[in-house]
Amino acid sequence: MFFKRFTILFIFVFALCLSGCKENNKVIKQTEVTFTKEGELHILKVSDATKIVLDIEIADTDFDIQTGLMYRNSMKNNQGMLFVFEDETERFFYMKNTKIPLDLIFINAEKEIVSFQKNAMPFDESSLPSNAPAQYVLEVNAGLVDSWGILVGDRVNY
């Protein structure tokens, strides 16, 4: 009989602890990630020789490449992130944990634009392929590729 009462008391106390723990949910505030200028990139339009100048952050470590622009709340139109890879191959990106819509500009080893993925939607985990070998990928705010009139064959320099 004592064992039965002890078991019931234990279950009651355990249930009380669990319900109390659920009410004390901690709110974790995310630290805002801000832009850090690490260089300047020029997009040279072949069609009319105009130049677009961007401040860039460079992603060239495994951590920076995996994180990219995740967790950012915004980015100015004169800013971008340049992903630098050691080799030239087809690239695949996605928008996991990325809050802002982006245009992705794929660039080959000769720094020539080879393809785009325009208007990549926030948090979309669908694959965004380069559809051509690329050694660099430039991410800018969605809509800028069209508004700047950038075309395949245009060049970059940084």
Helices and strands as residue ranges (DSSP letters): H 2-23, E 39-44, E 51-59, H 62-67, E 79-93, E 102-107, E 113-120, E 128-141, H 144-148, E 155-157
